[in-house]
Amino acid sequence: MAFGRQLTHNRIDIYAQEAVKSKIIEKMNDEVRRLSDTEILDQQAKRITGLELNTISLEHGIGVAGGRSEYSVDLVFPDIDRHFQQAGRLLGNGLHMDYWKAHSDRDSRQVKVEIIVLTQDYNGMKSLESFAECKFDALYTKYKWEIVKHNERRRQYFRRLRLATSVPQTIPWDLPATIDFRRSMKAYEYDRHLFLEEDGRFRADLGTWEREVLQEELVDESVIGWLRNVDRKPWSLEIPYEEAGKIKSMFPDLLVVRQSSNGFLFDILEPHDPSLKDNAVKAVGLAKFAESHWDLFDRVELIRKKRSSDGNDRYFRLNVGDDAVRKRVLAVTSNNQLDQVFDDRAVVRKKSYCAVVPAKGCC
């Protein structure tokens, strides 16, 4: 509903709001008919609209056998209205009122009871949610390139709607005109970052591993730009992974742009401490991402610092952008298995680099 409303208000599709509302109301009609056909509607309606009461005859405080009788009383309109408003909060976007208006030629109380029963029916709500998600995805696919043409604030709003689900969604990633993150006054200055401060320079407080991996990258003359991908910013690149049945997000530290004879190449670099327990699940998440987006990224590397055969500490890179490596990683179920893949397939960059790469020159 919110998506259709925004498509109309932004004049991307002036008929979207009414079309979306009409389709959802139609689906709600289908679910109410299902409840009616299976007699669930009548059973639940009786429970909602009437209270079953028992009376017991008493003699000296003791119930008398055979003195029991039963009857029911109807709930008054204010009680039904209270349940109706609660149903509206469950549906959202005023859909309870839209359904009520669509059936204005029928008994008002009966229509309200239908909405109450529907919102209390698990299968009905699940079906309605699945229907809405399917329609949402179809609309987003149809209009995503029109959305990209709008200003940054509008794009961010559409993005939030797209992310309003427990299932990871693929969203076109476009960087805004400006970004923000914290840095200290003594932060290192680096060259070739995609965003610069007003004085034309870029400074950041990078961790040791991030800084040294970046040093290896910047000595490569084909690198024309890079981005420090800060955690949980609206503009950050976010990659899903699954841990213990829950979907979580990772924000790989560095994104690198290289120029080649075939055009621009984009790399994802994630220096990651092997002692952390999330190594295997994050590696699998990166591998799944690389498999889904093989046409957009060249290197997708999980990187570790460890002792090499020559006795020096070096950065070992496991590139899940490589098909053979990715197949190995996708089969990983533990950190020990991932360690074995690193031992077998991780590589060290052969180029030497300086202790620090400042913005102007090297060594």
C-alpha positions, 0 to 999 in steps of 0.5 A: 500500500505504501509503495503504491501510494508513493508511486502515485504521489511521485507521479511514477504511476498515477494509477498505482495507489488505487490499483494496489488497494483494489487488488488487496481488497479483492484478495481479502474478499477471497480470504473471507470467502474461504473462511465462510466456505469452511465455516470458520467465519461463522464459528469465530463470529459467534465467539466474537459477537456473543458471550455464552453464559451459564446460570446455576441455582444455589441453595445455601451457597451450593449448586443445585443439580439440574438448576443449570441453564445457558444463554448468550448475550450480544456484544454491544457495538462499542466492543465490536468497534474496539476489535475492528480498530485493533484489526485495522492496526494489524492490517495497516494502511487503513485497509480495514476501512477500505474493506468496510467501505467496499461493502457499504451496501451490507450490514455494517456489523457483519462486515466489521466481524469479517475483518476481525475474523480475518486478522485473527486467522493465521493462514489468512494473514499469511496468504495476504502477506505472501500476496502483497509481497509478490505484488510488491516485487513485481511493481518494484521490478517494473519501476526500479529504474524510474525510482533511481531517477528521483532525488536521494531522499525519495530513493532512500524512502523506496529503499526502506520499503524494499527492506521491510521484510525478513527475507533479504532483498536485492536492491540497486546500489547507488551511492549518494552525493555525500557520505558521512562517518566519524574520524579523529583529527589525527586520522591518516590521509589516503589517496584515491578515495571515492569521496573527498572532504571540502579541502580535496583530501580524504582521512580515515581511522582504519584498523591495522588490517584494513590499512595494510590490505589497502596498502597492498591495493594502492600500489596497483596502478590499475586501482582508480578508486576505493570506498571505506564501507562503514557499517550500517550507513544508509549508503553502505553495501550490505551482504546477508548471511545466515547464522543459527537460522537467523538472517544477519548483515555484514558490511565488507570493509573495503570496496575497490575500483580498478580500470582494465581493458574491459572497463571498470572492475569492482572488488569486495575485500573483507579482512577478517580475524580467523579467531571469530566464530562467525568466519564460516557463516560469513564466508558462505554468505560472501560466496552466495553473494558472489554466486548471485552477482558474479556479473557485477564484481570481480574479486570477492575476498575474505582476507586473513593475516597469518604466518607464511612459509618464509616466516613472515606475516602476510595477508592470505586472500580467499577469492570466492569470486573464483568458481572453484574456490566458491564451490569449496566455500559453499560446502563449508559448515565449520570454521575448521573446514574453512581453515582447510580451504584457506590452506589449500586455496588462499593466495598472497599478493606478490607485489611489495608495499610500503609501511604506510601509503600516504596520499602523496607518493610512496616510500 
